[in-house]
Structures are given as structure tokens and as C-alpha cells.
Amino acid sequence: MDIIELIKNFEHAGFTRKQAETQVQTMVDFKKDLMTKNDGRELSARMDLLNEKVDSRFQSIQISLQTLHQRLDAQDAKINLSPLINTVYMSGILLLYLGFTKYAPIIEAWLSTYF
């Protein structure tokens, strides 16, 4: 249906010429902002593509985080504080031994229970 027919239909229904033209112009303006089925398909395709890109990026981030987590676990496994703790412990015992030589038999007895 063309614009002239629409105006005539409105006039036939009792609208004045000015009212009919205004009504048709409003309809034309409104129709410009409506989405067609083709517009909807294009938008859907764009959204699908965007979702794929976001999913891909998210998976990439997940892989990076897993790799980082594995590297941190490997570093944690390399850090073993037992030798350091034993060294501090033995140094303290040696200092006690040297400082308290009169208590040497007691310290030696005590150390013999652990070593």
C-alpha cells in the first residue's frame, strides 16, 4: 500500500487531510525504526559471532590460568623448607651446647634421643 492510498483511507474514515498526512508521516517515521526479519537475522548472526569470540577468549583465559596454576604448583613443590628448618634447629643446639658446656651430658643425652 502506498502513501497516497493510506492518506485517502484516513480521509475516507473521517480524518482531515492534515490529520491523515500527519498520521501517515508518523507511521512512515515509525516504520524506519522497526527491525525487519532480515535485520533480525543479521543481528542474530552478529551476536552469534560475538558469542563465539567471547567464548574463545574465555577459554584462552582459562587455559592461561590453568598453566599459571600448574607453574605455581611446580614452584611450591621446589620450595622445601625442611633443610632450612633443620639448619636453624641444629645451629641453635650447637650454640646451646657451646654456651652451656656444663650441661653437655644432658644435651648429649637429649640429642641422642633424636639422632
C-alpha positions in Angstrom: 0.0 0.0 0.0 1.5 3.4 -1.0 1.3 6.6 1.0 -1.3 8.3 -1.2 -3.7 5.3 -0.7 -3.1 5.5 3.1 -3.9 9.2 3.2 -7.1 8.5 1.1 -8.1 5.7 3.5 -7.7 8.0 6.5 -9.7 10.8 4.8 -12.5 8.3 3.9 -12.6 7.3 7.6 -13.2 10.9 8.6 -9.8 12.4 9.1 -9.0 15.8 7.7 -6.3 16.0 5.0 -3.8 17.4 7.6 -4.7 14.7 10.1 -4.3 11.9 7.5 -0.9 13.3 6.3 0.3 13.6 9.9 -0.8 10.0 10.7 0.8 8.6 7.6 4.0 10.5 8.2 4.1 9.2 11.8 3.7 5.7 10.5 6.4 6.1 7.9 8.8 7.6 10.5 8.0 4.8 13.0 8.5 2.1 10.3 12.0 3.4 9.7 13.0 2.4 13.3 11.5 -1.1 13.1 13.6 -4.2 12.6 12.9 -6.3 9.6 13.2 -10.1 9.6 16.4 -9.7 7.6 17.7 -7.2 10.2 16.9 -9.7 12.9 18.8 -12.4 11.0 21.8 -10.2 10.6 21.8 -9.1 14.2 21.5 -12.8 15.3 24.4 -13.7 13.1 26.5 -10.9 14.6 25.6 -11.9 18.1 26.5 -15.5 17.4 29.9 -14.4 16.0 30.4 -12.2 19.1 29.5 -15.0 21.4 31.9 -17.3 19.7 34.7 -14.7 20.1 33.9 -14.2 23.8 33.8 -18.0 24.3 37.1 -18.4 22.6 38.7 -15.6 24.6 37.3 -17.0 27.8 38.7 -20.5 27.0 42.1 -18.9 26.3 42.0 -17.1 29.7 41.0 -20.4 31.4 44.0 -22.2 29.7 46.3 -19.4 30.8 45.1 -19.6 34.3 45.5 -23.3 34.4 49.0 -23.0 33.1 49.8 -20.4 35.7 48.3 -22.6 38.4 50.4 -25.5 37.3 53.6 -23.4 37.3 52.8 -22.1 40.8 52.2 -25.7 42.0 55.6 -26.6 40.5 57.3 -23.7 42.3 55.6 -24.7 45.5 57.0 -28.2 45.1 60.5 -26.9 44.6 60.3 -24.8 47.8 61.2 -27.2 50.6 61.8 -25.5 54.0 62.9 -28.7 55.8 66.6 -28.2 55.2 66.4 -24.6 56.4 64.4 -25.5 59.5 66.9 -28.3 60.3 69.8 -25.9 59.9 68.3 -23.3 62.2 67.5 -26.1 64.7 71.0 -27.6 64.6 72.6 -24.1 64.9 70.5 -23.4 68.0 71.5 -26.7 69.5 75.2 -26.0 68.7 75.0 -22.6 70.3 73.3 -24.0 73.4 76.0 -26.7 73.6 78.8 -24.2 73.3 77.2 -21.8 75.7 76.3 -24.4 78.3 79.2 -26.8 78.4 78.5 -27.7 81.9 75.2 -29.1 80.8 76.8 -31.1 78.0 75.9 -34.5 79.3 72.2 -33.5 79.5 72.2 -32.0 76.0 74.0 -35.0 74.6 71.5 -37.4 76.1 68.7 -35.3 74.8 70.2 -35.1 71.3 70.8 -38.9 71.3 67.1 -39.5 71.5 66.6 -37.6 68.2 69.7 -38.5 66.2 
